[in-house]
Amino acid sequence: MADVTLSEAAERFARTLKPTALPAARNEVTRFVDWFGRENAVTQLRGHDIELYAEKLGPSGLETSRRADHVRSFLTFLHKYGLTETRLATHLRLRKSGARPGKAAAASFESQQVELTQDGIDSLRAELGNLVAQRPAIREEIRHAMLDKDFRENAPLDAAKDKQGHLEARIRDIESMLKRAVVVDSSADSARVRVGTTVQVTNLKSGGTNRFAIVGPTEANAADGRISSDSPVGKALLRGRVGDEVEVSVPAGVMRFRIEQIE
């Protein structure tokens, strides 16, 4: 059990998901894995770490609740299959939301650019098309469930509405991302780490080597070595050159890497 890393556990979890649920769940679980440290053992996770991540997600809301649900499902999976001794999912509690952000804050968020590779943008567009195509079927599920006039204990109706809520939240998320997306410039300084490059690094503590492909937030996949530019490791490596040494603070401690090669 102690030998299972978070990235390995995330890949096992991904294999249990339905194809329609895989992209959104994998993206969020990858964010969590990158935040804690993808090579750290699952057994290093503690309730306090989960509480810190809940604080990082922010106050309760439709989008943050959706993101938390994916991580909660992952944590439940870890306990179900004996990878953790305690039910860590119970520690993932979002704080209650306060005042809604003003128009200025919302406008600021919408103006923030997101660097993505062309493959990442194409993948988002394909996912968006797939999600939009699911709308009629879900509306039909709701219509069929509403034929039962007893709405007080109508589990199929509740399930269909919940599915619709998650679907629409993901559609809004992708549409917002595409509006702010900027394709990475392939002619940019190739001597520095940026989105779209692959980096070989040496872990200065263990002496081991890793290869990371730096990608946009929606393209990350820890199992394939694709890490988000927003992750702690990704942020530390960005703009670095060969020979640079960087430090990454994660809940389990500080990791130090030396950049050996940039492709």
C-alpha positions, -999 to +999 in steps of 0.1 A: +000+000+000+029+024+009+043+020-026+013+033-044+018+069-055-010+094-060-004+094-098-007+056-099-039+057-078-054+084-100-048+062-131-065+033-113-094+055-104-097+068-140-102+032-152-133+029-131-151+059-147-176+060-175-163+076-207-187+105-204-175+113-168-138+108-175-126+142-188-140+164-161-132+139-133-096+133-145-089+171-148-100+178-113-083+147-098-051+157-116-052+192-101-055+176-066-026+151-074-004+179-087-012+200-056-002+173-031+027+159-051+021+132-078+050+110-067+040+111-030+026+079-015-011+078-010-005+069+027+010+103+032-024+119+028-039+132+061-073+148+069-056+181+074-043+180+038-078+175+025-091+204+046-064+226+032-074+216-003-110+224+005-100+258+015-080+262-017-112+254-037-130+283-022-165+288-009-194+265-018-210+271-052-222+252-082-187+250-098-167+245-066-191+218-055-188+200-088-150+201-085-151+189-049-174+160-058-148+146-082-120+147-056-144+133-030-152+104-053-114+098-057-109+098-020-138+074-015-122+051-041-089+052-022-106+040+010-129+015-007-099-003-022-078-002+010-053+024-001-061+046+029-071+035+064-095+064+071-123+080+051-106+111+040-135+122+019-153+133+050-127+161+055-135+177+021-161+203+033-164+236+015-170+267+035-203+285+030-203+312+004-205+348+014-213+377-008-213+371-045-184+386-064-190+420-079-192+428-116-156+440-115-143+408-101-163+387-126-150+409-155-114+405-143-118+367-143-133+367-178-103+387-190-077+363-177-060+345-206-054+307-204-025+293-224-034+260-241-019+239-269-038+236-301-045+199-291-059+211-258-083+236-275-094+209-300-100+185-272-121+211-253-142+218-285-148+181-290-159+177-254-182+207-256-198+193-287-203+160-270-219+177-239-242+199-259-254+168-278-264+152-245-289+180-236-319+166-255-315+132-238-313+147-204-343+169-210-362+138-221-351+120-189-365+150-168-398+150-188-402+113-184-395+115-146-420+143-142-448+120-154-447+107-118-468+134-101-453+126-066-423+150-067-416+145-030-399+112-034-390+111-071-354+098-072-353+096-110-363+132-113-337+143-087-310+123-104-319+137-139-318+173-126-285+167-108-271+153-141-284+183-159-268+207-134-234+190-137-237+190-175-246+227-177-218+237-152-192+219-173-205+235-205-202+269-190-167+261-177-155+250-212-172+280-229-155+303-205-121+286-210-124+287-248-132+325-247-100+331-227-078+305-245-046+316-262-027+291-283+009+288-271+034+305-294+056+279-310+081+306-320+087+317-283+120+313-266+127+275-269+155+278-242+129+284-215+102+261-201+067+272-212+034+256-220+039+230-247+075+220-238+086+187-223+111+190-194+135+164-180+144+171-144+164+155-117+150+151-082+179+165-061+168+145-030+162+110-045+185+114-076+157+101-098+147+117-131+113+127-144+099+140-177+070+164-175+050+178-204+039+213-194+003+218-206-027+240-200-049+233-169-075+213-189-049+191-206-032+177-174-030+140-169-007+129-141-006+093-152+009+104-186+033+129-171+013+159-184+012+185-157-007+217-155+011+250-158-010+260-128+002+231-106+030+237-080+056+219-101+044+235-133+046+270-118+081+264-104+094+251-138+079+278-160+104+302-175+133+281-162+164+272-183+186+241-184+207+240-152+182+260-131+173+245-098+138+250-085+120+244-052+084+232-050+064+234-017+038+207-013+020+196+019+044+167+023+074+190+023+098+207-002+109+191-034+140+203-053+145+198-090+173+206-115+163+212-151+183+189-173+167+192-208+140+212-225+123+199-256 
